[in-house]
Amino acid sequence: MLVLRIFLMVLGFALLVKGADWFVDGTAGIAQKCKIPALVIGLTVVAFGTSAPELAVSVTSAVKHSTDLAIGNVVGSNIVNILLILGLSALLHELPVRKNTLRLDLPVLLLASLLLIGLGAWNYALEWWDGLILLAVFSVYMFLLFKDAFKQQKLQKQLPEETSDEKEEKKEKKKGKIGQWLDRMEEKLWFLIVLSIVGLAMVVGGGTLLVDSARYIAASCGVSERIIGLTIVAIGTSLPELVTSVIASFKGETDIAVGNIIGSNIFNIFIVAGIASLFCPLTLTPSEHLIDAVIALAAAVLLFALALVGRHSLKKPAGIIFLSCFAAYYLYLFLAPVAG
């Protein structure tokens, strides 16, 4: 039975990652056909898509009253995103940090992390009204983000557009029998709608499989749901960010790598934790969850400091520091219960 549950958990991971990919492709295609600006698509559809696994797992966990998994997934994913994903990416290639990221996104991430700790420490739980506060702050952040996006779009309109030959050359890169078929199908609105619906169903189904299997494995092995949420589930739901960032760094396409990770972390706190707390209060114990939340805040502060020291970029030494902190944190996770 344990082997079956492990298989179902792996299957849940696969459904989450591929489902999120299809959901993003489908909804982005629909948005483009509706003439929605590309910048707006990136700020909404793509950002939501990369956080869809975390949202599915945390909401499903909250509904099933597995609050350790729900909050552990949010905090654990944020720690993994910075210390592991940016650490690996910085080792492969220098990562530039945009001015707008330092000016707006990183301060908002620090604010989100402080809010999570502050609201959680108030009565050691995120209640539904705390969720509404998180969602309200997020709406202000999105307003500022959209305002900046439309300003950037106006500047881009002044730049020369790509010629039809250049666009065709980009299209040729993904040609092949399957690629040609996908190109034809992605021109049809009904296919994009079906792709979006199937992708969303895979995300929800994968999240359910993952949560149920993780709970069973935790109970069978005597491991707490908090540890499962902070490790296996957190890394699993961060796979889209991990694969995207590492491959982008390997190819040298790093201009938005840091911004994407920070944006995902902001979504995790404001949207994932905010929505999950509307379904069930998320308990944060001082000796466990709040310490994890403080470590997530420390990771964000470390990112800010290394970006400033590195003159708006993360180099190999920053990657080594991130990975060393990640290893130290995981040692603490598994050795602390033994010491206790």
N, C-alpha and C positions, 0 to 999 in steps of 0.2 A: 504493500500500500504506500509506503514511504517513497519507493522508486517511482510509482505512478504520480504521486504529488509533485516530486521534483520535475518529472517530465511535463506536467501541467503548468508548473511555474515557468519553465523555460518556454513553453508554448505561449503562455501569457505575455512574457517579455517580447517574443517575436510578433505577436498580434499587436501589442502596444506600439512598437517601433514602426512596423510597416503600416499599421492603420493610421498613425499620425502622419506618415509620409504621404499616403494617398489622400488623407483629409486635406492636408495643406495644398497638394497639387490640384485637387478638385475645386476647392473654394477659391484658391488664387486664380484659377482659370475662369471661374464664374465671375469673379470680381473684375478681371481684365475685360471680359466680354461686356460687362456693364459699365465700362469706361471709368472704373475707380482708379485713382492715381496709384502708381507702383509703390510710392513711399508709404501711402496709407495701408496698402496690402501688407507690406513688410512689418509695419507697426502693429497690425491687428491679427491678420490670418496666420502669418508665419510665427509671430510671437506666441499666439495661442497654441498653434500646432506643436511647437517644441515643448510647451508646458502641459500638453494634453495628457501624456502618461501620468505625470504627477497629479494632475487634477482628477483623473479617473480613479487612481489608486486611493488618494486621500478622501475623496467624496464617498467612494465605496466603503472604505474603512470606517468613516464616520457613521454612515448609515447602519453598518454592522456593529457599531459601538466598539470598534477596535481603534481607540483613539491613540494608543501608543504607535501603531503603524502610521496613522494619519499625520501626526505631528513629526514623528521620526522621519517620515518620507520627505516632508518639506524641508526640515532643518538639515537632514543628511544630504539631500540633493544639492542644497546651497553650498555645503562644505565640499562635496565631491566636485561640483562645477568649478570652484575656485582652486582648491588645493591640488586636485588630481588632473582635471581637464586642462586648466590653464598651465599647470606645472608641466605636463607632457608636451603641450603645444609650444610653450616657451623654450623647451629643450630642442625642439625640431627647427624652430625659426623665431627670429625676433618678432614680438607682437607689438605693433604700434597702438597707442591708446589715444583716441580722438579727444580733441579739446572739449567737445560737447559732452563726452562721456565723463570727463573730470569735472565739468561745470555743472551738469544736471544729473546724469544717471547714477554715478557713484554716490553723491550726496543723498539721493533718493533711496538707494540701497541701504546706506547707513541709517537713514531715518526709518525705513521699513524694519530693519533688524532691531533697532531700539524700540520701536512700537511693539514688535512681537514680544520682546522681553518685558517691556513695561506693562502691557495689557495682560500678559501671562502671569506676571508677578502680583498683579492687583488682587486677584482672588484664586490664583493658581489654576486658571482655566481660561480658554478663549470661549466666551459665550456668544450668543447670536448677535448681541449689540456690539461686541468687539469686532465681529465679522463685518458689520455694517460700517464701522469706523475705518477698517482696513480698505473696504471697497470705495468709501467716500474719498479717502486720501489718494487711492489709485486713480479715481476719475479726474482729480486735479492734475495728477502727473500726466495722464493721457492728454488732457487739454493742452498742457505745455508742450508735450511731445508733438501733437498734431500741429500746433501753431508753428513750431520750429520746422516741421516737415514741409508744410506748405511754403514757408519762406525759402527753404532749400530748393523746392520744386521750381519756384519762380526763377531762381538763379540758374538752375539746370536748363530751363527753357531758352536761356540766352546762349547756351553752348550749341555748337553745330551738331545736328543729329547724325546718327549712323546712316551710311548709305545702304541701299537695298542689297548690294553685294556683300557688305560686312555682316548684315543680318543673316543673309543666306549662308555665309561661311560659318557663323555660329550654329546655325541649324544643322549643317552637314556633320558637325562633330558628334551628334547623337544619332546619326543615321545607321541603318542596318535593318534587317527584316522586322525585328520587334520595334525598333525606333521609328521606322516609317509608318508602321501600323498605329503606334501611339500618337504620332504627329497628326495622322488623319483623324483619329478618334477624338483627340483633344480639341479639335475644331468644332465638335458637336456639343451643344449645351447639355443635351440629355445625358451624354456620357459623363460629363463633368459632375452633374448632379448625382448620378449613380455612384461615381467614384467617391464623392464627398460622404454620401450616406453609408456606403460600405466601409469607408475608412473610419467614420465615427463609430459604427457598430463594432468594428474590430478593436477600437480603443476601449470602449466600454466593456466588451466581452473579455478582452485581455486583462483589463484592470480587475475584473471580478475573479478570473482564474488566478491571477497573481496574488491577490489578497487572501482568498480562501486557502490556496496552497501554502502561502507563507505562514499563515496562522497555524495550519496543521503541522508543518515542519517545526515551527517554534515550539509547539506543545510537545511534539514527539521527542525532540532533542533536548528539551529543557532550557532552551534559549529564549530570552524574553522577546516580546514583540517589538520592544524599543530597539534592541540590537539588530533584529531582522530588518526593521524599517530604516535604521541608520546605515546599514551595510548593503545587504543583497538588494533590497527594494530600491534604496536610494541610487545605487550604481546602475541598476537595471532601468529605472525610469529616466536616468540621465544619459542613456545610450545615444539618443539622437544628438544631443550636444557633444558627447564624447567623439562619436564617429565624425560628425561634421567638422568640429574644430581641429581634430588631429589630422584629418585628410586635407583640410584647407591649409594648415600649417605646413604639412609635407609638400604641398604644391606651391607654397609661397603666397597663397591668397589669404593674407592675414589682416587686411585693413579693418574688417568688422568683427573679427573673432572675439575680442574682449567685450565689445558692446553687446554682442549676442548673448554671451554668458551672463553679463550683468543684467540685461533685460529679462532673461529667463529667471534669475534669482529674484528680481523684483516681482515678476508674475507669481512665482511660487509663494511668496509671503502674502501679497495683497489679494490675489485671485484664489489660489489653491487653498491657503489657510483660511482666507475670508469666507469663501463659499462653503468649505467643509464645516466650519464652525456654525453655519446656519442650520445644518442638519443635526449636529450633536455637539455638546460642549467638549472642547479638546483640552484634556487635563495636562497641565505642565507642572511636574513635581520639581521642587527646588534642587534636590540632589541629583536629578537626572536631566530632564528636558530643558530646564533653564540653563544648566551648565552647557548643554549642547548648543542652545541658542546663543549663548555668550561666545562659544567657540566659532560659530558661524559669523557673528559680528566681528570677532577678532580677525577672521580670514578676510572679511571685506576691508577692514582697516589696514591689514597687511598689504592687500592689493593696491589700495590707494597710496600707501607709503612707498611701495616699490615702484609704482608708476611715476611718482614724483621724483624719486631718487634716480630712476632710469631715464629721466628727461622724456616723459611721455611714451615710454616703451618698456616692455618686459623682455629681458634678455635671459641667457642661460643661467646665470647665477640666481635670478628670480625663480626660474623653473625648479632649480635644485632646492631652494628654500621652501617653495610650495610643497614639493613632494616629500621633503623631510618632515614638514609639519603634518602632512597627511598620514605618513607612516607612524609618527608619534601619537596622533589622535587615535588611530585604529589600535595601537598597542594599549593605549589607555582604556579604550572601550572593552577590550577582552581581558585585560589584566586587572582592572578595577573590581569587577565582580568577584574574581578569585581572591584578591587581597581582602575584600570585604567579608 
